[in-house]
Amino acid sequence: MTDPKLDKEELTSSYAKYSKVFGLLVQLIIFMLIFTFLGNWVDKHFAHKVPYLTIIGVFIGMAIGFYNLIKNFMKEK
């Protein structure tokens, strides 16, 4: 029979790991959304026919989000 205290510690440890990853993914999505909306606002403000700045905003948000994600994973090693 397994020790219930050990199982609870393993479960808590795995929840902590998953919650950290989930938080980092939420940050990635938030960065993407902020820069997308910012690019969209600038495109509408200057009445661009093609949403160049919206597309650029998506990529900037992704770059910042992935940088933050990689930085946090490297910090754990």
N, C-alpha and C positions, 0 to 999 in steps of 0.2 A: 504494500500500500504506500502511496506517496504522501509526503508531508504537506498538509494544506498550507502551512505558512510559506513553504518554499514555492508552491504554486502561485500564491498570492503575490509574492515578490517578483516572480517571473512575469506575471500578468501586468503588474504595475510598471515594470521596466519596459515591457513591450508597448504599453500604452504611452509611456513617456516618449519613446522613439517615434511612434506613429504620430503623436500630436505635434512633435517638432517638425516632422516632414510635412504634415498637413498645414502647419503655420507658414512654412516656407513656400508651399505651393499657393497658398492664399496671397502671400506677399507678391509672388510672381504675377498672379492674375490682377491684383490691385495696381501694380505698376503699369501693366499693359492697358488697363482700363483708363487710368489717369492720363497717360500720354496719348491714347487714342482719342479721348474726349477733348484734350487740349489741342491736338492737331486738327480735329474736326471743327472746333470752335474757330481756330485761326483760318481754316479753309473757308468757312462760312463768312467770317468777318471780311476777308479780302475777295470773296465771291469767285473762288477758283472753280473752273469747270471740272477739272480732274482733281480728286482729293489727294494730292501729293503729300501734304503735311500729315494727313490722317494715316497714310501708309507708313510714312517715316516715323510717326508717333508710335505705331504698333511695334516697329522694329526697335526703336529706342527703349520702349517699355520692356520688351522681351530681353534686350541686352542687359539692362539694369537688373531685371529680375533674375536672369540666369547667373549674372555675376554674383549677386547676393546669395543665390542658392549654392553655387560652387564654393564661394568663400566660406560659408557656414559648414559645408561638408568637409572642406580641407582643414578647418579649424578643429574638427573632432578627431582627426587622425593623429 
